[in-house]
Amino acid sequence: MPIELSIIIKKENPLVRRTLWKFYNKKCFYCGNPLDFKNIKIDHLIAKNTPNTEVERIKIIASLPNSFNLDRVFCIIRKFNGRM
């Protein structure tokens, strides 16, 4: 039976957090500055409130299958005053 990845890939999961931190070379996605693991925030590459028509356009441009779930694509960024 296949495993449902959307159940496993949660941005709060410590393994997911550490994997993303290492994938982005321990640097902020936006500014490229080094990040301590304790100071990272996981963010969506495409905002959750992006209109569906724009999400579909992105999928076409990126040659992604229609079933690709952009809601599971994350990056890491620096926390700003603990509010981000």
C-alpha positions in Angstrom: 0.0 0.0 0.0 1.5 3.4 -1.0 2.3 5.9 1.8 0.4 9.2 1.7 3.2 11.7 1.7 0.9 14.6 2.7 0.5 12.9 6.0 4.2 12.6 6.6 5.5 15.9 5.2 4.5 18.4 7.8 6.6 21.5 8.3 6.4 21.1 12.1 8.1 17.7 11.8 11.7 18.0 13.1 13.0 15.7 10.4 11.4 17.8 7.7 12.8 21.0 9.3 16.4 19.6 9.5 16.2 18.2 6.0 15.1 21.6 4.6 17.7 23.4 6.6 20.4 21.1 5.1 18.9 21.2 1.6 19.2 25.0 1.6 22.8 24.8 2.9 21.7 26.3 6.3 21.0 29.6 4.6 17.9 31.8 4.3 16.1 31.2 1.0 15.5 35.0 0.5 18.7 36.7 1.7 21.2 33.8 1.7 22.5 34.6 5.2 23.5 31.6 7.4 20.8 30.3 9.7 21.1 28.6 13.1 18.7 25.7 13.2 16.9 27.1 16.2 16.2 30.4 14.2 14.5 28.9 11.1 11.0 29.3 10.0 9.5 27.1 7.3 7.6 29.0 4.7 5.7 28.1 1.5 7.4 29.0 -1.7 4.0 29.9 -3.1 1.7 31.6 -0.7 -1.4 29.6 0.5 -3.7 32.4 -0.7 -2.4 32.4 -4.3 -5.4 32.1 -6.6 -5.9 28.7 -8.2 -5.6 30.1 -11.7 -2.1 31.4 -10.7 -1.2 28.0 -9.2 -2.3 26.2 -12.3 -0.2 28.7 -14.4 2.9 28.0 -12.3 2.4 24.2 -12.7 2.2 24.7 -16.5 5.3 26.9 -16.6 7.3 24.4 -14.4 6.0 21.4 -16.4 4.6 19.9 -13.2 1.9 17.2 -13.3 -1.6 18.3 -12.5 -1.5 16.2 -9.4 1.5 18.0 -8.0 0.7 19.6 -4.6 2.4 22.9 -4.3 1.1 23.2 -0.8 3.9 20.9 0.2 6.8 22.9 -1.3 8.7 24.8 1.4 11.8 26.9 1.9 13.5 28.1 5.1 13.8 31.7 6.2 15.1 33.6 9.2 12.6 34.3 12.0 12.2 38.1 12.5 11.4 38.9 16.1 9.7 35.6 16.4 6.7 37.0 14.4 7.2 35.4 11.0 
